[in-house]
Amino acid sequence: MNNYKRTTITAALPYANGPVHIGHLAGVYIPADIYARYLRLKGEDVIFICGSDEHGVPVTVRARKEGITPQDVVDRYHNIIKKSFEGFGISFDIYSRTTSKQHAKTASDFFRKLYENGKFIEQESEQYYDEVAGQFLSDRYIMGECPRCHAQGAYGDQCEHCGSTLSPDELINPVSKLSGAQPVKRRTKHWYLPLDQHESWLRHWILDEHTEWKTNVYGQCKSWLDTGLQPRAVTRDLDWGIPVPVEGADGKVLYVWFDAPIGYISNTQELCAAYPDRFGSWEQWWQSPDTRLVHFIGKDNIVFHCIVFPAMLKAEGSYILPDNVPANEFLNLEGNKISTSKNWAVWLNEYLEDFPGQQDVLRYTLTANAPETKDNDFTWRDFQARNNNELVAVLGNFVNRALVLTHKYFGGRVPTAGALTEQDQAVLDEMAQTRRNVEQYLDVFRFRDAQKEAMNLARLGNKYLADTEPWKLAKTDLERTATILNLSLQISANLAIVFQPFLPFSAKKLQDMLQLQTCNWNDLGRADLLSEGHRIGQAELLFSKIDDQPIEQQIKRLEDIKKANEMEAYQPEPIKAATDIEQFDKVDIRVGTVLECQKVPKADKLLQFKLDDGMGGRTILSGIAKSYPEPEKLVGMQVIFIANFPPRKLRGIESEGMILSAVNADGQLVLVQPSKPVKPGSQVG
């Protein structure tokens, strides 16, 4: 790293067909922001690039669904995403978009250079075509019966019912989502990047020269390389995207995976053109060998940023290659995979409305639970606990006590420190190690551990105050109290520095309270950040306790979403083999009134019913106990039962028939009842 003069940081371009959620924030944008802020604090030359990814099929799918244009879709979500990032303090130097004129020119020029230099191959293949709509169909525009679970409405790339990955050729009875017509196969020509021709140098570059990459990144790359790389299409038949800039390519656009990463370059060009005095030329950020390129992405983008995009850059010939790609795994939500299509997410724009002024609480929690090496889980209870037990009780409590006591005993001025005890010196020595402790993790992209070390400084301060009890000493030894509070304020000033990358809003608030003029990373660990006699501001709460009510409200919202998803995904069991009226007439179905109902001892599933069946009464056992945990409430209800099944013994009790129930979408059993009261023993038919 010492050989580099500057660092280009990119964060994966979020897809502009919906808002961003906490999985995006935890996996990509908070880690990237922490790293960019850290390098800036150190005084290093850094640029932080991002923007909206606005082309591709999902945008057109949403546009058709809503009856608007693709441009309307991306305009809406680009603004929502941009405001969400601003709200969370993600410090991009530019957040642009792939529908900009600059991007269209850059991507077109990039393609044309590779095309003219013979870096692509042309291939013809058969693809589905909608003769009614008059266009080729992407996988998402083809629907049919899933060959695995036989659910209707499976897409050409995935069945959302069983989760299977599919190809359009596998679908049973495929139809076009555009017109409902049965698609036909037509030949079409596309250009491909021959990744197989790049396999040898990619293998050496990654597996030999970048063994320091995170194990999850290195492992996924090795798996792809060991399997063997194949040519990958860089164009597709679509009417939304950047037109392929060569003759004979009417109706074809650049494939979004090819177009999107070039957005990093075009956004840098846009920024440097707007602020040349500040950022210089874009070429130095992308083509100078003394520049370090770091991509922050999620694990679903590892192959594109470690294999495909480097192959594109290498083929073009004038660009540097990424030095590191510290990809994270996925964040789950309350034990389940985040799903945008199922609304199983915490959306950033909604969080900013529901928890105003508490951006740093989510930043802290997501960093503490960062899925750095494996998938991790976000829960609202953990969010609440980390706020109340760590941010409020440790960091906020320490700072508040240090400032309040200084105002109480020394008029809001930093007191003069006297002779130091061994206890004081031990605290100062530990504080002096803070910078080294945090840096050793930040330099290798272990942000979770780095934040933990930052919080350890607050724990140190809290313990120091608890052990020395200056509020008691002030009555008898004001000189000793002055020393303790001087050291406590120096720790607070260090906290204002060390938390800047992690909690930028709270760190700035603390800096203002301390009236600390500058916060440089190189000052971290010093015990003279606040001079004797320096006036500090009034203490304000850095964090506020979060009560149960808003947390329970969020949990309830997710429970409602889960139930709605289960109902929507529910598919009835297939119709049984055909029967006739004669067979049905053999089954005697009647109505009975529940006289008694109780759980069967030592049987988790069984309820024992005593029914008034209009014929002297009967006992029936039914396996619905888990759906009806309070069986006594069923007394008086009318149920429908089969009266002519032969009696059978269960748990030593003779059951005389079977009570009918329906299976709900969530697996719950629901008793079947007549819509109006009828006389017990009435037949159903």
VODRENGU-378042 format. One line per 4 residues: their letters; for each residue x, y, z of C-alpha. Coordinates in steps of 0.1 Angstrom, whole numbers, plus 5000, padded with zeros to 4 digits. Layout:
a = X/Y/Z  ...
//
This chain:
mnny = 5000/5000/5000  5029/5024/5007  5038/5022/4969  5005/5039/4960
krtt = 4999/5076/4957  4962/5074/4956  4932/5051/4961  4901/5047/4939
itaa = 4873/5032/4959  4841/5020/4941  4809/5007/4957  4786/4984/4937
lpya = 4761/5003/4917  4727/4997/4932  4700/4986/4908  4674/5014/4903
ngpv = 4642/4993/4901  4635/4996/4939  4649/5013/4971  4680/5000/4989
high = 4677/4980/5021  4699/4971/5051  4714/4942/5033  4729/4966/5008
lagv = 4741/4989/5035  4757/4962/5056  4773/4943/5027  4787/4972/5006
yipa = 4781/5008/5015  4789/5011/5052  4822/4992/5048  4831/5013/5017
diya = 4822/5045/5036  4842/5035/5067  4873/5028/5045  4870/5060/5025
rylr = 4865/5082/5056  4895/5064/5072  4918/5071/5043  4907/5108/5042
lkge = 4913/5112/5079  4948/5099/5074  4953/5126/5047  4956/5101/5018
dvif = 4945/5110/4983  4912/5091/4977  4882/5091/4955  4849/5073/4964
icgs = 4827/5065/4933  4791/5051/4930  4759/5056/4910  4727/5040/4900
dehg = 4726/5010/4877  4697/5018/4855  4696/4994/4825  4685/4958/4821
vpvt = 4653/4938/4821  4640/4942/4857  4636/4980/4850  4614/4972/4819
vrar = 4594/4946/4838  4585/4971/4865  4578/4998/4839  4553/4975/4820
kegi = 4537/4965/4853  4531/5001/4863  4523/5014/4829  4551/5039/4828
tpqd = 4584/5043/4809  4617/5027/4820  4631/5062/4824  4602/5071/4848
vvdr = 4612/5040/4869  4649/5048/4872  4643/5085/4878  4621/5077/4907
yhni = 4644/5051/4924  4676/5070/4916  4663/5099/4937  4651/5076/4965
ikks = 4684/5057/4966  4705/5089/4964  4686/5105/4993  4689/5073/5014
fegf = 4726/5073/5010  4728/5110/5019  4707/5103/5049  4731/5077/5062
gisf = 4761/5098/5056  4776/5076/5028  4803/5100/5017  4805/5094/4979
diys = 4825/5120/4960  4799/5115/4933  4767/5095/4930  4757/5095/4893
rtts = 4738/5072/4870  4742/5049/4840  4716/5068/4820  4738/5099/4818
kqha = 4752/5111/4785  4787/5107/4798  4782/5071/4806  4766/5063/4773
ktas = 4796/5077/4755  4822/5060/4778  4805/5026/4775  4801/5029/4737
dffr = 4837/5039/4733  4848/5010/4755  4828/4985/4735  4839/4999/4701
klye = 4876/4998/4711  4874/4961/4721  4853/4954/4689  4878/4971/4666
ngkf = 4907/4953/4682  4891/4919/4677  4886/4912/4714  4850/4899/4709
ieqe = 4837/4868/4691  4804/4867/4672  4780/4838/4677  4745/4830/4666
seqy = 4721/4812/4688  4684/4803/4690  4664/4824/4715  4627/4828/4723
ydev = 4608/4854/4703  4573/4868/4708  4557/4871/4673  4528/4891/4687
agqf = 4549/4916/4705  4576/4915/4678  4607/4911/4700  4631/4886/4716
lsdr = 4623/4877/4751  4646/4879/4781  4644/4851/4806  4621/4871/4829
yimg = 4596/4877/4801  4591/4839/4797  4568/4821/4821  4555/4785/4824
ecpr = 4552/4755/4846  4582/4747/4868  4598/4713/4858  4608/4707/4894
chaq = 4577/4715/4916  4552/4720/4888  4541/4754/4901  4526/4777/4875
gayg = 4541/4811/4868  4578/4801/4870  4601/4825/4853  4626/4816/4826
dqce = 4655/4820/4850  4640/4810/4884  4609/4794/4900  4601/4816/4930
hcgs = 4579/4789/4945  4606/4763/4950  4637/4785/4944  4651/4764/4915
tlsp = 4674/4781/4890  4660/4774/4855  4666/4781/4818  4637/4790/4795
deli = 4642/4757/4777  4633/4738/4809  4599/4754/4813  4568/4734/4806
npvs = 4544/4751/4782  4563/4785/4781  4544/4816/4773  4554/4852/4767
klsg = 4547/4875/4796  4542/4904/4771  4514/4890/4750  4505/4856/4765
aqpv = 4514/4839/4732  4535/4809/4729  4570/4820/4719  4590/4806/4691
krrt = 4627/4800/4686  4645/4824/4663  4682/4828/4655  4700/4860/4666
khwy = 4736/4872/4666  4755/4885/4696  4790/4895/4706  4807/4876/4734
lpld = 4837/4883/4756  4858/4851/4753  4867/4846/4790  4882/4813/4782
qhes = 4910/4831/4764  4917/4851/4796  4917/4821/4819  4955/4816/4821
wlrh = 4965/4851/4832  4934/4854/4855  4944/4822/4873  4979/4835/4879
wild = 4968/4870/4888  4942/4859/4913  4955/4826/4927  4992/4834/4928
ehte = 4993/4872/4931  4963/4879/4954  4964/4852/4981  4957/4881/5006
wktn = 4922/4884/4993  4894/4874/5017  4888/4837/5018  4853/4839/5006
vygq = 4864/4860/4975  4894/4839/4968  4875/4806/4971  4847/4817/4948
cksw = 4872/4828/4922  4891/4796/4924  4859/4776/4920  4850/4794/4888
ldtg = 4885/4791/4874  4887/4754/4882  4854/4748/4865  4866/4765/4833
lqpr = 4856/4799/4819  4832/4802/4790  4825/4831/4765  4799/4855/4779
avtr = 4775/4876/4759  4781/4914/4761  4750/4923/4740  4713/4914/4741
dldw = 4681/4920/4722  4663/4947/4742  4649/4982/4737  4662/4996/4770
gipv = 4699/5003/4773  4729/5016/4754  4726/5007/4717  4754/4985/4704
pveg = 4776/5010/4685  4783/4989/4654  4766/4983/4621  4741/4954/4620
adgk = 4732/4957/4657  4698/4972/4654  4675/4964/4683  4705/4953/4704
vlyv = 4719/4970/4735  4750/4965/4757  4743/4937/4783  4738/4954/4817
wfda = 4767/4935/4833  4791/4949/4807  4776/4984/4808  4773/4988/4846
pigy = 4810/4985/4858  4820/5010/4832  4799/5033/4852  4827/5036/4878
isnt = 4849/5051/4850  4822/5073/4835  4812/5087/4869  4849/5095/4877
qelc = 4851/5113/4843  4820/5133/4852  4834/5142/4887  4868/5152/4874
aayp = 4853/5173/4846  4832/5192/4872  4860/5197/4898  4894/5195/4880
drfg = 4912/5216/4906  4902/5192/4934  4904/5158/4917  4927/5163/4887
sweq = 4923/5141/4856  4902/5110/4856  4930/5091/4839  4952/5092/4871
wwqs = 4924/5075/4890  4921/5047/4865  4952/5044/4844  4981/5054/4866
pdtr = 5001/5025/4880  5006/5043/4913  4968/5042/4919  4952/5015/4940
lvhf = 4918/5003/4929  4895/4987/4955  4860/4974/4948  4834/4970/4976
igkd = 4807/4946/4966  4784/4918/4978  4791/4882/4972  4767/4880/4942
nivf = 4791/4903/4924  4824/4886/4931  4827/4869/4897  4819/4901/4878
hciv = 4844/4923/4897  4872/4897/4901  4870/4879/4868  4848/4895/4842
fpam = 4855/4933/4847  4893/4927/4850  4891/4907/4818  4874/4937/4802
lkae = 4900/4961/4815  4929/4939/4805  4914/4935/4770  4910/4973/4766
gsyi = 4947/4976/4776  4950/5010/4793  4935/5004/4827  4948/4993/4861
lpdn = 4934/4962/4877  4917/4960/4911  4942/4956/4940  4915/4942/4963
vpan = 4878/4932/4963  4867/4929/4999  4833/4914/4992  4809/4905/5020
efln = 4785/4877/5023  4747/4883/5028  4728/4897/5057  4696/4879/5067
legn = 4666/4895/5084  4651/4879/5115  4664/4845/5104  4652/4847/5068
kist = 4669/4857/5035  4661/4893/5025  4638/4894/4995  4629/4925/4977
sknw = 4602/4908/4957  4586/4896/4989  4591/4929/5007  4611/4911/5034
avwl = 4635/4939/5041  4642/4970/5061  4642/4998/5035  4666/5026/5042
neyl = 4641/5054/5032  4615/5040/5056  4641/5036/5085  4650/5073/5081
edfp = 4613/5082/5086  4607/5057/5115  4639/5064/5134  4648/5101/5127
gqqd = 4682/5112/5138  4693/5076/5146  4713/5068/5114  4744/5060/5135
vlry = 4725/5034/5155  4718/5014/5124  4754/5020/5111  4768/5007/5144
tlta = 4745/4976/5145  4751/4966/5109  4789/4970/5113  4788/4949/5145
nape = 4769/4922/5126  4787/4927/5093  4786/4895/5072  4823/4897/5065
tkdn = 4831/4860/5062  4797/4843/5064  4760/4852/5062  4748/4870/5093
dftw = 4715/4880/5108  4698/4914/5117  4671/4913/5143  4653/4943/5158
rdfq = 4658/4930/5193  4696/4930/5188  4694/4965/5172  4676/4977/5204
arnn = 4701/4960/5227  4731/4974/5209  4717/5009/5211  4707/5007/5248
nelv = 4735/4985/5262  4764/4998/5241  4758/5032/5225  4738/5046/5253
avlg = 4752/5028/5284  4789/5028/5273  4798/5054/5248  4771/5080/5255
nfvn = 4772/5075/5293  4809/5080/5295  4810/5111/5274  4780/5126/5292
ralv = 4795/5121/5326  4829/5135/5316  4813/5167/5303  4787/5172/5330
lthk = 4812/5167/5358  4836/5192/5341  4808/5218/5340  4798/5211/5376
yfgg = 4833/5213/5392  4854/5234/5367  4830/5257/5350  4832/5239/5316
rvpt = 4869/5244/5312  4895/5216/5308  4911/5213/5343  4948/5211/5349
agal = 4961/5175/5353  4983/5169/5383  5007/5141/5391  4997/5109/5374
teqd = 4991/5077/5393  4999/5042/5380  4962/5038/5373  4963/5070/5352
qavl = 4994/5060/5333  4979/5026/5325  4949/5042/5310  4970/5066/5290
dema = 4991/5038/5277  4961/5018/5266  4946/5049/5249  4979/5054/5231
qtrr = 4975/5019/5215  4940/5028/5201  4953/5039/5167  4974/5008/5162
nveq = 4946/4985/5174  4920/5000/5150  4943/5004/5120  4954/4967/5121
yldv = 4918/4958/5113  4909/4987/5090  4939/4980/5068  4927/4945/5061
frfr = 4890/4954/5058  4879/4938/5091  4855/4966/5100  4836/4947/5126
daqk = 4867/4942/5147  4879/4977/5141  4846/4992/5155  4849/4968/5185
eamn = 4884/4983/5192  4869/5018/5190  4842/5009/5215  4869/4994/5237
larl = 4882/5029/5242  4848/5040/5255  4847/5010/5278  4881/5020/5291
gnky = 4869/5055/5299  4837/5042/5315  4857/5018/5337  4881/5046/5346
ladt = 4853/5069/5358  4836/5040/5377  4869/5031/5394  4880/5066/5404
epwk = 4845/5080/5412  4854/5117/5407  4819/5128/5419  4829/5116/5454
lakt = 4865/5128/5453  4854/5163/5444  4843/5168/5480  4877/5161/5495
dler = 4903/5162/5467  4896/5187/5438  4932/5184/5425  4928/5147/5420
tati = 4894/5152/5405  4909/5177/5380  4934/5150/5368  4907/5124/5364
lnls = 4884/5147/5344  4913/5160/5322  4921/5124/5312  4884/5116/5307
lqis = 4881/5146/5284  4912/5135/5264  4896/5101/5260  4864/5118/5248
anla = 4884/5138/5222  4900/5105/5210  4866/5090/5207  4855/5119/5185
ivfq = 4883/5110/5161  4882/5072/5162  4844/5070/5156  4844/5094/5126
pflp = 4846/5065/5101  4820/5045/5119  4795/5070/5134  4800/5102/5115
fsak = 4770/5120/5129  4777/5112/5165  4814/5119/5162  4807/5153/5147
klqd = 4782/5160/5175  4809/5150/5201  4835/5171/5183  4812/5201/5186
mlql = 4804/5195/5222  4841/5194/5230  4848/5225/5208  4875/5204/5192
qtcn = 4887/5223/5162  4905/5196/5142  4901/5158/5141  4930/5142/5124
wndl = 4936/5104/5124  4973/5110/5131  4964/5126/5164  4947/5095/5177
grad = 4961/5083/5209  4974/5117/5221  4966/5129/5256  4969/5166/5249
llse = 4941/5171/5223  4923/5195/5246  4946/5221/5262  4942/5231/5299
ghri = 4917/5259/5302  4900/5250/5269  4862/5257/5271  4839/5229/5262
gqae = 4803/5231/5252  4773/5219/5270  4767/5181/5273  4740/5167/5251
llfs = 4729/5131/5248  4747/5114/5220  4722/5085/5219  4687/5080/5233
kidd = 4673/5048/5247  4649/5029/5223  4618/5016/5240  4599/4984/5232
qpie = 4571/5000/5213  4588/5010/5181  4607/4977/5180  4575/4957/5185
qqik = 4559/4978/5157  4587/4968/5133  4585/4931/5143  4547/4932/5138
rled = 4552/4947/5103  4575/4918/5094  4551/4892/5108  4523/4907/5087
ikka = 4545/4906/5056  4554/4870/5063  4518/4859/5066  4509/4878/5034
neme = 4538/4861/5015  4527/4827/5028  4491/4833/5016  4504/4845/4982
ayqp = 4528/4816/4977  4503/4790/4988  4494/4764/4962  4466/4739/4968
epik = 4474/4702/4967  4468/4686/4933  4433/4672/4927  4431/4636/4936
aatd = 4421/4608/4912  4386/4611/4897  4358/4595/4916  4320/4594/4912
ieqf = 4288/4602/4931  4283/4566/4941  4316/4566/4960  4309/4599/4976
dkvd = 4274/4588/4987  4291/4560/5008  4306/4587/5031  4282/4598/5058
irvg = 4291/4635/5066  4272/4651/5094  4272/4682/5117  4279/4680/5154
tvle = 4280/4705/5183  4311/4705/5205  4301/4696/5241  4336/4692/5255
cqkv = 4371/4695/5242  4405/4689/5258  4441/4679/5251  4449/4643/5251
pkad = 4476/4637/5278  4511/4630/5265  4500/4637/5229  4511/4670/5214
kllq = 4488/4670/5184  4456/4653/5196  4424/4669/5209  4396/4649/5224
fkld = 4361/4661/5213  4328/4651/5228  4301/4658/5203  4263/4661/5203
dgmg = 4257/4642/5171  4219/4641/5174  4222/4603/5180  4233/4601/5217
grti = 4268/4616/5214  4302/4604/5204  4339/4609/5210  4363/4618/5182
lsgi = 4401/4625/5184  4416/4651/5160  4452/4660/5154  4447/4698/5154
aksy = 4460/4707/5189  4488/4729/5176  4463/4750/5157  4439/4753/5186
pepe = 4461/4758/5218  4430/4767/5239  4406/4738/5231  4380/4749/5258
klvg = 4371/4778/5235  4357/4753/5209  4329/4743/5232  4296/4753/5216
mqvi = 4311/4754/5181  4295/4733/5153  4319/4711/5133  4315/4688/5104
fian = 4326/4651/5108  4325/4618/5090  4301/4595/5110  4306/4561/5093
fppr = 4344/4555/5096  4350/4524/5118  4360/4532/5154  4398/4531/5161
klrg = 4418/4534/5193  4443/4562/5198  4462/4566/5231  4438/4542/5246
iese = 4407/4563/5236  4382/4551/5210  4377/4576/5183  4343/4573/5164
gmil = 4349/4592/5131  4369/4621/5117  4364/4659/5121  4370/4678/5089
savn = 4395/4707/5087  4412/4727/5060  4449/4734/5057  4456/4772/5055
adgq = 4485/4786/5035  4506/4790/5067  4501/4753/5076  4475/4760/5102
lvlv = 4445/4736/5104  4411/4754/5104  4379/4736/5114  4352/4734/5087
qpsk = 4318/4747/5100  4283/4753/5086  4277/4790/5078  4245/4789/5100
pvkp = 4236/4768/5130  4218/4735/5121  4204/4707/5142  4231/4682/5154
gsqv = 4231/4651/5132  4222/4670/5100  4237/4654/5070  4261/4672/5046
g = 4257/4664/5010
//
